[in-house]
Structure formats: structure tokens, C-alpha cells
């Protein structure tokens, strides 16, 4: 359903604005964190071995691989290169812990251990933020003030829910006790992305631990260290050995064996749609394990003709595309704007774009860090080149920068006069590249917004409450924000439609449900 035309003007009901998520208001705090990060970066001890059964161990093969700082191209450490043998060891440890001490704890006891885990993460927040910046190329202003803050809040939120979810009785009549209960699903395999290693680990670990499961985590090969450090902190917090295991390595050597493992009961994945498809095949070919996929997006940022405060909208638009260098599945990379507002809004976005400084991720003034690796940098640059070839107008940026650093940096880039069929408008670029598309009628805006195989997130800007509701209902995406950009909070589910997701949601109590099995217990008392 799309907004209908009226013969008389509709009463405009302003929709309350909320501040842009990840706004630059926390810069002073980031400056302090950045100073500490520079000191830590020179003296950090980086965990490099797999964590299996609560202990750091080398890969069974003895092999290692290099993890690289994308801001300099320099090697940070050699990480244990695990394979299927190590996956077997980790799954066995997780299975033992599931049937052992972890399952014997009460929900209240589990809650206290998970809360202690969150407290330890908080105590080591500067260390973890620095490692994430070094290994992922993310600005310290983001890792210190966004990623770590939300990681801690996520673990605490799910910990608090551990003993707050009740089972049920069905109304089956006298003489019958019919219980509907949820039990932990068992051993969960978790495959993490490189763009938010800590936060995505928290999105998975929070509900997995709260519902009484154990897990085996495979971090992205580009960003293994913070996940290994999390497992160390979990052990220090008193979480039993084997509850959290971390097996670093590459997809064919670790991810596929984990996806095909007959003793893994569920597999949670965040990453590309192409890789997500493989886990569905692995499940079908093995034990029909539950598969939960959070994949890519090509998200619309729709600005209706009646949207007010274009300056604020421009702030949201810049934040939505440049935050984390655009390496974000919920990045709003398509600015779909009414033709009558386009010129003014585009000028404002261009002005805001100049505030997004590209530079050393350890510098607290930096707002855009490095692309994760050379291959990804080349993919982003290839998509930018496609815009030139297809006839779009590059009105800002479009180049690799800071090449003398040895890092992989791209400047903020905007293409105007993009049409819905262009590659810029259809492919997930995963970089700081914004495509501007115009429309004339609200129905056209909705059609363009839905003209994608993805459906993860969307934003709508309007001063008309009716338009806001109708557009939010009509756009097919898992999260719709109105007059703001963001992803909700820990209490709201996150996931997508179409090629953006399958099988479940992260965050909220809905995430607890997907890591449990539903059981009916029918007792005849007569």
C-alpha cells in the first residue's frame, strides 16, 4: 500500500525527530580514548591461539596466518590457522560443557556469570577498542564510544533477561497438565563478520548464553583477536570451560566444517548473502541444523517532498553512508529524494561530507578509517568506476587516498543522477559511496525503495504522520526508521527480508526463541 492522493490538503502532523545515532557529540570522550589507544597500541599483548575448552591452544596442524593492520598494510600478529580437526575439538568441548556444568546452573546463576562477563569487558574496554581499531581499520572514536559501549550493553541486556522468560501452561482442561517449555538448542556454531567483530559477537553470545547453550565461534580471518580476547575474559569471569570456544581460520577450513558438523545444533551467521547461501547447503547436506542468516543490504534513505529541517536530514544521510566507511549492512547507500528537494539537500550533504575526515584510525579526529583489505578496496573502486561508465555524475570524491601510508583508504564519494537500473543502485558496495536518485510521486519512491533483492533496513523522512505510517508499512525491510537513521536498541529485533536474511533475528527476546527448542509435555492426571 502506498500513500493516496487527497483532494484537500492533508493536515501535517510533525513526527518527532531523534538525534542521529552515532552523532559526533561524543568527540571529547573519543579524544581521551584515542590518547589511551595510542599508548596501548605500542605495548599490547595480542592473543593469537585458538580458545578450546577454556584454554589457548595452537592449531592442530601448527599452521598460522597473518592478521594485517589495514591502515598501514603491516602485519600485526600470526594467528592459529585452524581446520576441521580443531573444529571437532571445539565442538566436543562445547558438547561436554553443554551436558556438564553449564546446563546444571539455574537461570539466576547463569545471569550473574554473564553480568560478570560484561563487567570484565567494560574493564578492558580501551584495550579491546584499540585492538579492534588496529585489526579492523575502524576509527577509535567509533570502537571506543560506539562498538564497546553497545557490546557491553548488549551482553548486560540479555543477561538480565536470563531469568525473566517464563514457560507456559496450555488451557487443556481438568485432569491434564500441559506444559509448553523452551529448552536450549545445544551447541551453536557462530560465524562472525569483519566489520563489527565485537558487537556482532555480543549480538550472538548474549542470547546464546542466556538460554543455556554453548558455542563455537569462527571470527572473520581479518579480525580474530578481539574474539579470542573475549573468550579469555569469559573464562576469567567464571563461565565454565568449553561454553565459549573460538576457532580462527578461513572459510573452507573452519566455516564449512562447522556448517556441516553433525554435532552442531544451530548455525548463526552474519556476512555476505553469497556466503550465507552456503550454510543452507551445509545444513541440508548434514543434520538439518537450524540456520540463522543476517546478510547484506542495499538500503534506501527516502526523503519525501514535505520533509522539513533538511540540515538535520543531511546529517543523517552523511552518517548513514559514511559511518564505518560504509562497511555496514544497514548503511543507507541510496538517497531517494523528491525532485523538488534534491538540489538543496544535495548541497547540504556535500557540505556535511567535508566533516568526515579520512585518516589514521587511532587519531580521535578521524571519522573514516581504512577499507578492511586490498581486495575489498578494489571492489569499492570498481563500483565507483561503474558509476562513471554508466553515466552517473560524480559530484564528490571517487578516489583512493593516503596511498603513501600503505593503507586502504577511500574518500567520501557521491554520485548524482543515478537511475534505479545502474549497478550503483543495485549492488551492495560496502564503502563510503552514496547514490542519489530522484522521484516525483510518493508511490514512485516506494517502488524505487523496494526495487532490490535485499530488505534489511530503510529510513523515511516526512513531516506527515500518515505518510510516515504508510511508507513504513509499504517498504519491505526488517527495520524502518522514521525521521532518523539507526537500528533501534537491544529490545528491537534486527534482521531482513529477501536476500538480507533467513531464519531469525538478532537482538530482542526474539533472539532468545531461536536458540531454543519448543517442547510440549502432556501429563494425564486421570
C-alpha positions in Angstrom: 0.0 0.0 0.0 1.3 3.5 -0.9 0.1 6.9 0.2 -3.1 8.0 -1.6 -3.6 11.4 -3.1 -6.2 13.7 -1.4 -8.4 16.3 -3.0 -7.8 18.6 0.1 -4.5 19.1 1.8 -3.7 16.6 4.5 -3.1 18.0 7.9 0.6 17.8 8.6 1.4 16.1 11.9 5.1 16.5 12.7 6.9 13.3 13.5 9.3 13.7 16.4 12.9 13.8 15.4 15.5 11.9 17.4 19.2 12.6 17.3 21.2 10.8 14.6 22.6 7.7 16.0 26.4 7.8 16.3 26.4 11.6 16.2 29.7 13.5 16.7 28.6 14.8 20.2 30.9 12.3 21.9 34.1 13.6 20.4 35.7 14.8 23.7 35.4 11.3 25.1 36.8 9.8 21.9 39.8 12.1 22.2 40.7 10.7 25.6 40.1 7.2 24.3 42.3 7.8 21.3 45.2 9.0 23.5 45.0 5.9 25.6 44.7 3.8 22.4 48.0 5.3 21.0 49.8 4.3 24.2 48.3 0.8 24.3 48.9 0.2 20.6 52.7 0.1 21.3 52.5 -2.4 24.1 49.5 -4.6 23.6 49.7 -8.3 24.1 47.6 -9.9 21.3 46.1 -13.3 21.9 46.8 -15.5 18.8 45.9 -19.1 19.7 42.6 -20.8 19.5 40.5 -21.0 22.6 39.2 -24.5 23.1 37.8 -25.9 26.4 38.8 -22.7 28.2 42.5 -22.8 27.2 44.6 -21.2 24.5 45.9 -23.9 22.1 47.7 -23.8 18.8 46.1 -25.2 15.7 46.4 -29.0 15.5 48.4 -28.5 12.3 50.7 -26.0 13.8 50.0 -23.5 11.0 49.4 -19.8 11.4 48.3 -16.9 9.2 49.0 -13.2 9.3 46.5 -10.6 10.5 47.1 -7.2 8.9 46.6 -3.6 10.0 44.6 -2.2 7.0 45.6 1.3 7.9 49.3 0.5 7.3 49.5 -2.8 5.5 51.7 -4.1 8.2 51.5 -7.4 10.0 50.1 -7.3 13.5 50.4 -11.0 14.5 50.4 -14.6 13.4 47.1 -16.3 14.3 46.5 -20.0 14.7 45.2 -21.3 11.4 42.7 -23.9 12.4 41.0 -26.6 10.4 38.4 -29.4 10.7 40.4 -31.2 13.4 40.2 -28.1 15.6 36.5 -27.7 14.8 36.0 -31.3 16.0 37.9 -30.5 19.2 35.9 -27.3 19.9 32.6 -28.9 19.2 33.4 -31.8 21.5 34.4 -29.3 24.2 31.2 -27.3 23.7 29.1 -30.5 23.8 30.8 -31.6 27.1 30.1 -28.2 28.7 26.5 -28.2 27.5 25.8 -31.5 29.2 28.0 -30.6 32.1 28.3 -27.6 34.4 26.5 -25.1 32.2 23.2 -27.0 32.0 23.2 -27.5 35.7 23.2 -23.8 36.6 20.0 -22.1 37.4 19.0 -19.2 35.2 19.9 -16.8 38.1 23.4 -18.3 38.4 23.9 -18.1 34.6 22.7 -14.5 34.7 25.3 -13.5 37.3 28.1 -15.1 35.3 27.1 -13.3 32.2 26.8 -10.0 34.1 30.3 -10.6 35.4 31.5 -11.2 31.8 30.0 -7.8 30.8 31.8 -6.1 33.7 35.1 -7.6 32.6 34.6 -6.4 29.0 33.9 -2.9 30.4 37.1 -3.1 32.5 39.1 -3.9 29.3 37.2 -1.6 27.0 40.1 0.6 26.0 42.2 -2.4 25.3 39.5 -4.0 23.2 38.7 -0.8 21.3 42.4 -0.4 20.4 42.7 -3.9 19.1 39.6 -3.6 17.0 40.9 -0.3 15.6 44.3 -1.9 14.8 42.9 -5.0 13.2 39.8 -3.6 11.5 40.9 -0.1 10.5 37.9 1.4 12.3 38.2 4.9 13.9 39.0 4.8 17.6 36.1 7.3 18.1 33.8 4.5 16.9 35.3 1.5 18.6 35.6 3.2 21.9 32.4 5.2 22.0 30.0 3.0 20.0 31.2 -0.6 19.5 32.4 -1.2 23.0 29.5 0.7 24.7 26.9 -1.3 22.7 28.8 -4.6 23.2 28.6 -4.2 26.9 25.0 -3.0 26.9 24.0 -6.0 24.7 25.6 -8.6 27.0 24.0 -7.0 30.0 20.6 -6.7 28.4 20.5 -10.4 27.6 22.0 -11.4 30.9 19.1 -9.5 32.7 16.6 -11.4 30.5 18.0 -14.8 31.5 15.6 -15.4 34.4 12.8 -13.2 33.1 11.3 -15.5 30.4 8.6 -17.9 31.6 7.3 -21.2 30.2 3.5 -21.7 29.7 0.6 -24.0 30.5 -2.0 -24.6 27.9 -5.7 -24.5 28.7 -6.3 -28.2 28.2 -8.9 -28.8 30.9 -9.1 -30.6 34.3 -7.1 -33.8 34.7 -4.4 -32.6 32.3 -1.2 -30.7 32.9 0.0 -29.5 29.5 3.3 -27.6 29.7 4.9 -25.7 26.8 8.5 -25.2 27.6 11.6 -24.0 25.9 14.9 -25.8 26.2 18.4 -24.7 24.9 19.0 -26.0 21.4 22.6 -27.2 22.3 25.8 -26.4 20.6 25.6 -23.3 18.4 28.2 -22.5 15.6 28.7 -18.8 15.1 30.4 -17.3 12.1 31.2 -13.6 12.6 31.9 -10.7 10.1 34.9 -8.4 10.0 33.1 -5.1 10.1 31.8 -5.3 13.7 33.6 -8.2 15.3 32.9 -7.4 19.0 29.4 -6.1 18.6 28.2 -9.0 16.4 29.8 -11.5 18.8 27.7 -9.8 21.5 24.6 -10.0 19.4 25.1 -13.7 19.2 26.6 -14.5 22.6 24.0 -12.6 24.6 21.0 -14.8 23.7 23.1 -18.0 23.2 24.4 -17.8 26.7 21.2 -16.5 28.3 19.3 -19.5 27.0 21.8 -22.1 28.3 23.6 -23.0 25.1 27.3 -23.4 24.4 29.0 -22.3 21.2 31.9 -22.4 18.8 32.8 -19.1 17.2 34.7 -18.6 14.0 35.8 -15.0 13.7 36.5 -13.5 10.3 40.1 -14.2 9.3 40.7 -10.4 9.0 39.6 -9.7 12.6 40.3 -12.6 15.0 42.0 -11.0 18.0 39.1 -9.4 19.9 37.0 -12.5 19.7 39.9 -14.5 21.2 40.2 -11.9 23.9 36.5 -12.1 24.6 36.9 -15.9 25.2 39.7 -15.2 27.6 37.6 -12.7 29.6 34.7 -15.2 29.7 37.0 -17.8 31.4 38.2 -15.1 33.8 34.5 -14.3 34.6 33.9 -17.9 35.6 31.9 -19.1 32.6 32.7 -22.8 32.5 35.4 -24.1 30.2 34.0 -25.1 26.8 31.0 -22.8 26.9 32.7 -20.4 24.6 35.2 -21.7 22.1 37.0 -19.7 19.3 38.4 -21.4 16.2 40.1 -18.8 13.9 40.9 -19.6 10.3 39.4 -19.5 6.8 36.0 -20.4 5.5 36.8 -23.6 3.7 38.9 -24.9 6.6 36.8 -23.8 9.6 33.5 -22.3 8.4 32.4 -25.2 6.2 33.3 -27.9 8.7 31.4 -26.0 11.3 28.4 -25.7 9.0 28.5 -29.4 8.1 29.2 -30.7 11.6 26.6 -33.2 12.8 27.1 -32.3 16.5 26.3 -28.6 15.9 22.6 -27.9 16.5 22.3 -24.4 15.1 24.5 -22.1 13.0 24.3 -18.3 13.3 25.9 -16.2 10.5 26.4 -12.6 9.8 28.1 -11.7 6.5 27.6 -11.7 2.7 24.5 -13.2 1.1 26.7 -15.4 -1.1 28.4 -17.0 1.9 25.1 -17.2 3.8 23.6 -19.4 1.0 26.4 -21.9 1.5 25.4 -22.5 5.1 21.9 -23.5 4.0 23.5 -26.1 1.7 25.7 -27.3 4.5 22.7 -27.8 6.8 20.8 -29.7 4.1 23.8 -31.9 3.5 24.3 -32.7 7.1 21.9 -32.8 10.1 19.4 -30.1 9.1 20.7 -27.8 11.8 18.8 -24.6 12.3 20.4 -21.8 10.2 20.1 -18.1 11.1 21.4 -15.7 8.5 21.9 -11.9 8.6 23.2 -10.9 5.3 23.6 -7.8 3.0 21.5 -4.8 2.2 21.0 -2.1 -0.4 19.1 0.2 1.9 17.0 3.3 0.9 17.0 6.7 2.5 13.7 8.2 1.3 13.1 12.0 1.6 9.5 13.0 0.8 8.6 16.4 -0.6 7.2 17.6 2.8 10.3 16.7 4.8 11.4 19.6 6.9 14.8 20.5 8.5 16.9 19.5 5.6 20.1 20.3 7.5 19.3 17.6 10.1 18.3 15.2 7.3 21.7 15.9 5.6 23.4 15.0 8.9 21.5 11.7 9.0 22.3 11.0 5.3 26.0 11.5 5.8 26.0 9.4 9.0 24.1 6.6 7.2 26.6 6.3 4.4 29.9 7.2 5.9 29.7 5.6 9.4 32.3 2.8 9.5 33.3 3.8 6.0 30.1 2.5 4.6 31.2 -1.0 5.6 27.9 -1.7 7.3 25.0 -3.9 6.1 22.4 -1.3 7.3 24.2 1.6 5.5 21.7 3.7 3.6 23.5 3.9 0.3 20.6 5.0 -1.9 19.4 8.6 -1.2 15.9 8.6 -2.9 14.8 12.2 -2.7 11.8 14.2 -4.2 13.0 16.1 -7.2 11.9 19.4 -5.7 14.2 19.0 -2.7 17.1 17.3 -4.3 19.4 20.3 -5.1 19.1 21.9 -1.7 19.6 18.6 0.1 22.5 17.5 -2.0 24.3 20.8 -1.3 23.9 20.2 2.4 25.1 16.6 2.2 28.1 17.8 0.2 28.8 20.3 3.0 28.4 17.6 5.7 30.6 15.2 3.8 33.6 17.5 4.3 33.4 16.9 8.0 34.0 13.2 7.5 37.8 13.1 7.9 39.6 10.2 6.3 42.8 9.3 8.2 44.7 7.3 10.8 42.1 5.2 12.7 44.0 5.8 16.0 43.6 9.6 15.6 40.4 10.6 17.5 39.6 13.2 14.9 39.4 10.6 12.1 35.8 9.7 11.1 36.5 7.3 8.2 39.2 4.7 8.6 40.6 2.1 6.2 38.7 -0.4 4.0 39.3 -3.8 5.5 41.8 -5.2 2.9 43.1 -4.5 -0.6 40.6 -6.9 -2.3 37.7 -5.0 -0.8 39.3 -1.7 -1.6 39.4 -2.8 -5.3 35.8 -3.9 -5.2 34.7 -0.4 -3.9 36.9 1.3 -6.6 35.4 -1.0 -9.3 31.9 0.0 -8.3 32.9 3.7 -8.4 34.2 3.2 -11.9 31.0 1.6 -12.9 29.2 4.8 -12.0 31.4 6.7 -14.4 30.8 4.1 -17.1 27.0 4.1 -16.6 26.8 7.9 -16.9 26.1 9.0 -13.3 27.7 12.3 -12.2 30.4 12.0 -9.6 30.0 15.2 -7.6 32.3 14.3 -4.7 35.4 12.1 -4.2 35.7 8.9 -6.1 39.4 8.1 -5.4 41.7 6.1 -3.3 43.6 8.4 -0.9 46.5 8.3 1.6 48.3 5.7 -0.5 51.7 6.6 1.0 50.5 5.1 4.3 50.3 1.6 2.9 46.7 1.6 4.0 43.4 1.1 2.0 41.6 4.4 2.2 38.7 5.7 0.0 37.4 9.3 0.3 33.7 10.1 0.7 32.0 9.7 -2.7 28.6 10.9 -4.0 27.1 10.2 -7.4 24.2 12.3 -8.6 21.7 11.4 -11.4 21.8 7.7 -10.6 19.0 5.7 -12.1 17.5 2.6 -10.4 18.9 0.2 -13.0 22.5 1.2 -12.6 25.0 -1.0 -10.8 25.5 1.8 -8.2 21.8 1.4 -7.3 21.6 -2.4 -7.2 24.9 -3.8 -5.8 25.9 -3.6 -2.2 29.2 -1.6 -2.4 30.1 -1.7 1.3 32.0 1.6 1.1 31.5 5.3 1.5 29.6 5.7 -1.8 26.2 7.4 -1.9 23.9 7.2 -4.9 21.3 10.0 -5.4 18.1 9.0 -7.1 15.1 11.4 -7.6 11.3 10.7 -7.7 8.2 12.8 -8.4 5.4 10.9 -6.6 5.3 9.0 -3.2 4.3 5.8 -5.0 7.4 6.1 -7.1 9.6 6.5 -4.1 8.2 3.3 -2.5 8.7 1.4 -5.8 12.3 2.5 -6.1 12.9 1.7 -2.4 11.6 -1.8 -3.0 13.4 -2.3 -6.3 16.1 -4.5 -4.7 16.6 -8.2 -3.9 17.5 -7.1 -0.3 15.4 -5.9 2.5 17.4 -5.1 5.6 16.7 -1.5 6.6 15.3 1.7 5.4 14.8 5.3 6.5 11.9 7.6 5.6 11.8 11.4 6.2 8.5 13.2 6.2 6.5 15.7 8.3 3.2 14.0 7.6 2.4 11.2 10.1 0.1 9.4 7.7 2.8 9.3 5.0 5.3 8.0 7.6 3.0 5.2 8.6 2.0 4.2 5.1 5.6 4.3 3.8 6.9 2.3 6.7 4.3 -0.3 6.1 4.9 -0.4 2.3 8.7 -0.6 2.3 9.8 -4.3 2.6 12.6 -4.2 5.1 13.2 -5.6 8.6 13.9 -2.2 10.2 12.3 1.1 9.1 13.3 4.3 10.9 11.3 7.5 10.5 13.0 10.9 10.6 16.2 9.3 11.8 18.8 6.8 10.9 19.6 3.8 13.2 19.0 0.2 14.1 16.8 0.5 17.2 18.1 -0.7 20.5 18.7 -4.0 22.3 15.0 -4.6 22.7 14.2 -4.4 19.0 14.8 -7.3 16.6 17.2 -6.8 13.7 17.2 -8.8 10.5 15.9 -8.6 7.0 13.7 -9.7 4.2 14.7 -11.3 0.9 18.4 -11.7 0.4 19.1 -9.8 3.6 18.1 -12.6 6.0 16.8 -16.0 6.8 15.6 -17.9 9.8 15.6 -15.5 12.6 16.6 -12.1 14.1 19.4 -10.7 16.2 18.6 -8.7 19.3 15.5 -8.6 21.5 13.7 -11.5 23.2 13.0 -13.0 19.7 16.7 -13.9 19.5 16.2 -16.0 22.7 13.5 -18.0 21.0 15.6 -19.0 18.0 18.3 -20.6 20.2 15.8 -22.8 22.0 13.6 -25.8 21.1 9.9 -25.7 21.9 8.7 -28.8 23.7 5.2 -29.9 24.8 4.9 -32.0 28.0 1.4 -33.6 28.3 0.6 -35.2 31.6 -2.7 -37.1 32.1 -3.6 -37.0 35.8 -6.8 -39.1 35.5 
